[in-house]
């Protein structure tokens, strides 16, 4: 399976950023959002790989379609936190990171909350 890249062409060559790099940056951004307990590992990652969607990190899916970056993140939210606010904060944080790292302004950020993490 070939890897997808975002490419920026210039006079003296081109710059290519892989989905794996974007996925690593997204992982860091998500874990820094208050209220996120974890990035969820689900079996949907393996299913996505079978149908041709790259999953570089479990719980994070990055696709580059034309000049648009599509990111799906599956998270667990800490008990007592407002789920919608945490998800919005994740969207904002990931959007900022994708734009800062790639320079791409068109990004679709989907946050999937798969559960709530309770304190032990």
Backbone as JSON Lines, residues from 0, in Angstrom:
{"i":0,"aa":"X","n":[0.85,-1.17,0.0],"ca":[0.0,0.0,0.0],"c":[0.9,1.23,0.0]}
{"i":1,"aa":"X","n":[0.72,2.12,-0.94],"ca":[1.56,3.31,-1.0],"c":[1.06,4.37,-0.03]}
{"i":2,"aa":"X","n":[1.99,5.13,0.5],"ca":[1.65,6.15,1.46],"c":[1.24,7.43,0.75]}
{"i":3,"aa":"X","n":[0.3,8.16,1.33],"ca":[-0.12,9.43,0.75],"c":[0.67,10.57,1.38]}
{"i":4,"aa":"X","n":[0.91,11.58,0.57],"ca":[1.67,12.74,1.01],"c":[0.96,14.02,0.61]}
{"i":5,"aa":"X","n":[1.16,15.05,1.41],"ca":[0.8,16.4,1.0],"c":[2.07,16.96,0.37]}
{"i":6,"aa":"X","n":[1.96,17.49,-0.82],"ca":[3.14,17.99,-1.53],"c":[3.05,19.49,-1.75]}
{"i":7,"aa":"X","n":[4.16,20.15,-1.54],"ca":[4.3,21.57,-1.85],"c":[5.45,21.68,-2.83]}
{"i":8,"aa":"X","n":[5.15,22.17,-4.01],"ca":[6.2,22.29,-5.03],"c":[6.74,23.72,-5.04]}
{"i":9,"aa":"X","n":[8.06,23.81,-5.22],"ca":[8.73,25.11,-5.29],"c":[9.73,25.06,-6.44]}
{"i":10,"aa":"X","n":[10.41,26.18,-6.66],"ca":[11.4,26.26,-7.74],"c":[12.5,25.21,-7.6]}
{"i":11,"aa":"X","n":[12.97,25.03,-6.38],"ca":[14.13,24.16,-6.16],"c":[13.77,22.75,-5.72]}
{"i":12,"aa":"X","n":[12.52,22.32,-5.88],"ca":[12.14,20.96,-5.51],"c":[10.77,20.92,-4.87]}
{"i":13,"aa":"X","n":[10.53,19.87,-4.12],"ca":[9.23,19.74,-3.47],"c":[9.39,19.28,-2.03]}
{"i":14,"aa":"X","n":[8.36,19.53,-1.25],"ca":[8.31,19.1,0.15],"c":[7.12,18.17,0.26]}
{"i":15,"aa":"X","n":[7.34,16.99,0.83],"ca":[6.29,15.99,0.98],"c":[6.12,15.63,2.45]}
{"i":16,"aa":"X","n":[4.9,15.71,2.94],"ca":[4.6,15.38,4.33],"c":[3.68,14.17,4.33]}
{"i":17,"aa":"X","n":[4.08,13.1,5.0],"ca":[3.3,11.86,4.99],"c":[2.17,11.89,6.01]}
{"i":18,"aa":"X","n":[1.21,11.0,5.8],"ca":[0.09,10.85,6.73],"c":[0.6,10.45,8.12]}
{"i":19,"aa":"X","n":[1.67,9.69,8.16],"ca":[2.22,9.24,9.43],"c":[2.71,10.41,10.28]}
{"i":20,"aa":"X","n":[3.33,11.38,9.65],"ca":[3.8,12.57,10.36],"c":[2.61,13.35,10.91]}
{"i":21,"aa":"X","n":[1.59,13.53,10.1],"ca":[0.4,14.25,10.53],"c":[-0.26,13.51,11.69]}
{"i":22,"aa":"X","n":[-0.33,12.19,11.6],"ca":[-0.93,11.38,12.66],"c":[-0.18,11.55,13.98]}
{"i":23,"aa":"X","n":[1.14,11.59,13.94],"ca":[1.94,11.77,15.16],"c":[1.67,13.14,15.79]}
{"i":24,"aa":"X","n":[1.56,14.17,14.96],"ca":[1.29,15.51,15.47],"c":[-0.13,15.59,16.06]}
{"i":25,"aa":"X","n":[-1.08,14.92,15.4],"ca":[-2.46,14.9,15.9],"c":[-2.51,14.2,17.25]}
{"i":26,"aa":"X","n":[-1.8,13.09,17.38],"ca":[-1.79,12.35,18.65],"c":[-1.32,13.26,19.79]}
{"i":27,"aa":"X","n":[-0.27,14.0,19.56],"ca":[0.25,14.91,20.58],"c":[-0.77,15.98,20.93]}
{"i":28,"aa":"X","n":[-1.4,16.57,19.92],"ca":[-2.4,17.62,20.15],"c":[-3.58,17.1,20.95]}
{"i":29,"aa":"X","n":[-4.05,15.91,20.63],"ca":[-5.22,15.34,21.31],"c":[-4.92,15.06,22.77]}
{"i":30,"aa":"X","n":[-3.76,14.5,23.05],"ca":[-3.44,14.15,24.43],"c":[-3.25,15.37,25.32]}
{"i":31,"aa":"X","n":[-3.03,16.54,24.73],"ca":[-2.87,17.76,25.51],"c":[-4.19,18.46,25.83]}
{"i":32,"aa":"X","n":[-5.3,17.99,25.25],"ca":[-6.6,18.62,25.5],"c":[-7.13,18.16,26.85]}
{"i":33,"aa":"X","n":[-7.52,19.12,27.68],"ca":[-8.06,18.8,28.99],"c":[-9.39,18.07,28.84]}
{"i":34,"aa":"X","n":[-9.55,16.99,29.57],"ca":[-10.78,16.2,29.53],"c":[-10.65,14.93,28.7]}
{"i":35,"aa":"X","n":[-9.59,14.84,27.9],"ca":[-9.36,13.62,27.12],"c":[-8.62,12.63,28.03]}
{"i":36,"aa":"X","n":[-9.24,11.48,28.25],"ca":[-8.63,10.45,29.09],"c":[-7.64,9.62,28.29]}
{"i":37,"aa":"X","n":[-8.0,9.34,27.03],"ca":[-7.14,8.51,26.19],"c":[-7.61,8.56,24.75]}
{"i":38,"aa":"X","n":[-6.72,8.16,23.87],"ca":[-7.1,7.91,22.48],"c":[-7.48,6.45,22.45]}
{"i":39,"aa":"X","n":[-8.66,6.17,21.97],"ca":[-9.21,4.82,22.04],"c":[-8.62,3.92,20.97]}
{"i":40,"aa":"X","n":[-8.31,2.71,21.35],"ca":[-7.9,1.68,20.39],"c":[-9.11,0.8,20.12]}
{"i":41,"aa":"X","n":[-9.54,0.76,18.88],"ca":[-10.69,-0.07,18.54],"c":[-10.36,-0.95,17.36]}
{"i":42,"aa":"X","n":[-11.19,-1.93,17.13],"ca":[-10.97,-2.82,16.0],"c":[-11.34,-2.16,14.69]}
{"i":43,"aa":"X","n":[-11.98,-0.99,14.73],"ca":[-12.32,-0.33,13.47],"c":[-11.06,0.09,12.72]}
{"i":44,"aa":"X","n":[-9.95,0.24,13.42],"ca":[-8.69,0.56,12.75],"c":[-8.26,-0.53,11.8]}
{"i":45,"aa":"X","n":[-8.37,-1.78,12.25],"ca":[-8.0,-2.9,11.38],"c":[-8.95,-3.0,10.2]}
{"i":46,"aa":"X","n":[-10.24,-2.76,10.43],"ca":[-11.22,-2.8,9.35],"c":[-10.91,-1.7,8.34]}
{"i":47,"aa":"X","n":[-10.58,-0.51,8.84],"ca":[-10.25,0.6,7.95],"c":[-9.05,0.26,7.07]}
{"i":48,"aa":"X","n":[-8.04,-0.39,7.64],"ca":[-6.86,-0.78,6.86],"c":[-7.24,-1.75,5.75]}
{"i":49,"aa":"X","n":[-8.16,-2.66,6.04],"ca":[-8.58,-3.63,5.04],"c":[-9.27,-2.98,3.84]}
{"i":50,"aa":"X","n":[-9.99,-1.88,4.09],"ca":[-10.69,-1.23,2.99],"c":[-9.87,-0.1,2.38]}
{"i":51,"aa":"X","n":[-8.62,0.02,2.8],"ca":[-7.71,0.95,2.13],"c":[-7.5,2.27,2.82]}
{"i":52,"aa":"X","n":[-8.01,2.45,4.02],"ca":[-7.79,3.69,4.76],"c":[-6.56,3.48,5.64]}
{"i":53,"aa":"X","n":[-5.61,4.39,5.52],"ca":[-4.39,4.27,6.3],"c":[-4.66,4.59,7.77]}
{"i":54,"aa":"X","n":[-4.18,3.76,8.67],"ca":[-4.23,4.08,10.08],"c":[-2.82,3.94,10.63]}
{"i":55,"aa":"X","n":[-2.17,5.05,10.8],"ca":[-0.8,5.04,11.28],"c":[-0.75,4.84,12.79]}
{"i":56,"aa":"X","n":[-1.74,5.36,13.47],"ca":[-1.81,5.23,14.92],"c":[-3.2,4.74,15.26]}
{"i":57,"aa":"X","n":[-3.27,3.78,16.14],"ca":[-4.58,3.28,16.52],"c":[-5.39,4.41,17.15]}
{"i":58,"aa":"X","n":[-6.62,4.54,16.73],"ca":[-7.48,5.59,17.23],"c":[-7.41,6.88,16.44]}
{"i":59,"aa":"X","n":[-6.47,6.97,15.51],"ca":[-6.33,8.16,14.66],"c":[-6.25,7.7,13.22]}
{"i":60,"aa":"X","n":[-7.1,8.26,12.39],"ca":[-7.08,7.96,10.96],"c":[-6.84,9.25,10.2]}
{"i":61,"aa":"X","n":[-5.86,9.24,9.32],"ca":[-5.56,10.41,8.5],"c":[-5.68,10.01,7.04]}
{"i":62,"aa":"X","n":[-6.43,10.81,6.29],"ca":[-6.55,10.62,4.85],"c":[-6.23,11.94,4.17]}
{"i":63,"aa":"X","n":[-5.54,11.86,3.06],"ca":[-5.28,13.04,2.27],"c":[-5.99,12.84,0.95]}
{"i":64,"aa":"X","n":[-7.0,13.66,0.71],"ca":[-7.8,13.56,-0.5],"c":[-7.69,14.9,-1.21]}
{"i":65,"aa":"X","n":[-7.09,14.87,-2.4],"ca":[-6.77,16.1,-3.13],"c":[-5.91,16.97,-2.23]}
{"i":66,"aa":"X","n":[-6.36,18.17,-1.91],"ca":[-5.6,19.04,-1.01],"c":[-6.3,19.21,0.33]}
{"i":67,"aa":"X","n":[-7.09,18.22,0.7],"ca":[-7.82,18.28,1.97],"c":[-7.31,17.17,2.88]}
{"i":68,"aa":"X","n":[-7.1,17.5,4.14],"ca":[-6.7,16.51,5.13],"c":[-7.94,16.15,5.94]}
{"i":69,"aa":"X","n":[-8.24,14.85,5.99],"ca":[-9.38,14.36,6.77],"c":[-8.82,13.56,7.94]}
{"i":70,"aa":"X","n":[-9.21,13.96,9.15],"ca":[-8.71,13.3,10.35],"c":[-9.9,12.78,11.15]}
{"i":71,"aa":"X","n":[-9.83,11.52,11.55],"ca":[-10.81,10.94,12.47],"c":[-10.07,10.54,13.73]}
{"i":72,"aa":"X","n":[-10.59,10.97,14.87],"ca":[-9.97,10.67,16.16],"c":[-11.01,10.02,17.05]}
{"i":73,"aa":"X","n":[-10.64,8.91,17.69],"ca":[-11.53,8.23,18.62],"c":[-10.96,8.42,20.02]}
{"i":74,"aa":"X","n":[-11.77,9.01,20.9],"ca":[-11.27,9.34,22.24],"c":[-12.17,8.79,23.34]}
{"i":75,"aa":"X","n":[-11.6,8.72,24.54],"ca":[-12.34,8.49,25.77],"c":[-12.32,9.81,26.53]}
{"i":76,"aa":"X","n":[-13.44,10.21,27.08],"ca":[-13.54,11.46,27.83],"c":[-13.59,11.14,29.32]}
{"i":77,"aa":"X","n":[-12.91,11.95,30.11],"ca":[-12.93,11.77,31.56],"c":[-14.33,12.01,32.12]}
{"i":78,"aa":"X","n":[-14.72,11.19,33.07],"ca":[-16.01,11.33,33.73],"c":[-16.1,12.7,34.39]}
{"i":79,"aa":"X","n":[-17.23,13.36,34.21],"ca":[-17.47,14.67,34.8],"c":[-17.18,15.82,33.86]}
{"i":80,"aa":"X","n":[-16.55,15.56,32.74],"ca":[-16.27,16.61,31.75],"c":[-17.41,16.69,30.75]}
{"i":81,"aa":"X","n":[-17.64,17.88,30.24],"ca":[-18.66,18.07,29.21],"c":[-18.15,17.47,27.9]}
{"i":82,"aa":"X","n":[-18.82,16.44,27.43],"ca":[-18.36,15.69,26.27],"c":[-18.28,16.56,25.02]}
{"i":83,"aa":"X","n":[-19.31,17.37,24.81],"ca":[-19.33,18.22,23.61],"c":[-18.19,19.23,23.65]}
{"i":84,"aa":"X","n":[-17.95,19.84,24.79],"ca":[-16.86,20.82,24.9],"c":[-15.5,20.17,24.68]}
{"i":85,"aa":"X","n":[-15.3,18.98,25.24],"ca":[-14.02,18.28,25.05],"c":[-13.83,17.96,23.57]}
{"i":86,"aa":"X","n":[-14.88,17.45,22.92],"ca":[-14.79,17.11,21.5],"c":[-14.5,18.35,20.65]}
{"i":87,"aa":"X","n":[-15.15,19.47,20.95],"ca":[-14.88,20.71,20.21],"c":[-13.45,21.18,20.42]}
{"i":88,"aa":"X","n":[-12.97,21.07,21.65],"ca":[-11.58,21.46,21.93],"c":[-10.6,20.59,21.16]}
{"i":89,"aa":"X","n":[-10.92,19.3,21.03],"ca":[-10.08,18.4,20.25],"c":[-10.1,18.83,18.79]}
{"i":90,"aa":"X","n":[-11.3,19.12,18.25],"ca":[-11.4,19.57,16.86],"c":[-10.55,20.81,16.63]}
{"i":91,"aa":"X","n":[-10.68,21.79,17.51],"ca":[-9.93,23.04,17.36],"c":[-8.42,22.8,17.45]}
{"i":92,"aa":"X","n":[-8.0,22.02,18.42],"ca":[-6.58,21.75,18.61],"c":[-5.99,21.0,17.42]}
{"i":93,"aa":"X","n":[-6.7,19.98,16.95],"ca":[-6.21,19.2,15.8],"c":[-6.2,20.07,14.55]}
{"i":94,"aa":"X","n":[-7.23,20.88,14.34],"ca":[-7.27,21.76,13.18],"c":[-6.11,22.73,13.15]}
{"i":95,"aa":"X","n":[-5.78,23.3,14.31],"ca":[-4.65,24.22,14.4],"c":[-3.33,23.52,14.09]}
{"i":96,"aa":"X","n":[-3.16,22.3,14.61],"ca":[-1.93,21.56,14.38],"c":[-1.79,21.18,12.91]}
{"i":97,"aa":"X","n":[-2.87,20.7,12.31],"ca":[-2.82,20.31,10.9],"c":[-2.45,21.5,10.04]}
{"i":98,"aa":"X","n":[-3.06,22.64,10.31],"ca":[-2.75,23.83,9.52],"c":[-1.31,24.29,9.76]}
{"i":99,"aa":"X","n":[-0.86,24.27,11.0],"ca":[0.49,24.72,11.32],"c":[1.56,23.8,10.71]}
{"i":100,"aa":"X","n":[1.31,22.52,10.73],"ca":[2.3,21.55,10.26],"c":[2.32,21.46,8.74]}
{"i":101,"aa":"X","n":[1.14,21.51,8.12],"ca":[1.06,21.27,6.68],"c":[0.84,22.52,5.84]}
{"i":102,"aa":"X","n":[0.28,23.56,6.45],"ca":[-0.07,24.75,5.69],"c":[-1.4,24.6,4.96]}
{"i":103,"aa":"X","n":[-2.02,23.44,5.09],"ca":[-3.31,23.17,4.43],"c":[-4.42,23.78,5.27]}
{"i":104,"aa":"X","n":[-5.24,24.6,4.63],"ca":[-6.33,25.25,5.36],"c":[-7.61,24.44,5.33]}
{"i":105,"aa":"X","n":[-7.73,23.52,4.36],"ca":[-8.92,22.69,4.27],"c":[-8.69,21.4,5.04]}
{"i":106,"aa":"X","n":[-9.32,21.31,6.2],"ca":[-9.2,20.1,7.01],"c":[-10.57,19.74,7.57]}
{"i":107,"aa":"X","n":[-10.86,18.46,7.54],"ca":[-12.09,17.94,8.13],"c":[-11.68,17.12,9.34]}
{"i":108,"aa":"X","n":[-12.11,17.57,10.52],"ca":[-11.73,16.91,11.76],"c":[-12.98,16.29,12.39]}
{"i":109,"aa":"X","n":[-13.02,14.96,12.45],"ca":[-14.14,14.24,13.05],"c":[-13.69,13.62,14.36]}
{"i":110,"aa":"X","n":[-14.41,13.93,15.43],"ca":[-14.09,13.39,16.75],"c":[-15.17,12.4,17.14]}
{"i":111,"aa":"X","n":[-14.76,11.19,17.46],"ca":[-15.69,10.14,17.87],"c":[-15.41,9.82,19.33]}
{"i":112,"aa":"X","n":[-16.41,9.98,20.18],"ca":[-16.26,9.67,21.59],"c":[-16.77,8.25,21.8]}
{"i":113,"aa":"X","n":[-15.86,7.34,22.13],"ca":[-16.25,5.94,22.24],"c":[-16.59,5.53,23.67]}
{"i":114,"aa":"X","n":[-16.34,6.42,24.63],"ca":[-16.68,6.07,26.0],"c":[-16.24,7.12,26.99]}
{"i":115,"aa":"X","n":[-16.53,6.81,28.25],"ca":[-16.17,7.69,29.35],"c":[-15.24,6.92,30.27]}
{"i":116,"aa":"X","n":[-14.18,7.56,30.7],"ca":[-13.22,6.92,31.61],"c":[-13.5,7.39,33.04]}
{"i":117,"aa":"X","n":[-13.71,6.43,33.9],"ca":[-13.99,6.72,35.3],"c":[-12.7,6.6,36.11]}
{"i":118,"aa":"X","n":[-12.6,7.42,37.16],"ca":[-11.43,7.35,38.05],"c":[-11.5,6.05,38.84]}
{"i":119,"aa":"X","n":[-10.34,5.49,39.14],"ca":[-10.3,4.23,39.9],"c":[-10.34,4.51,41.38]}
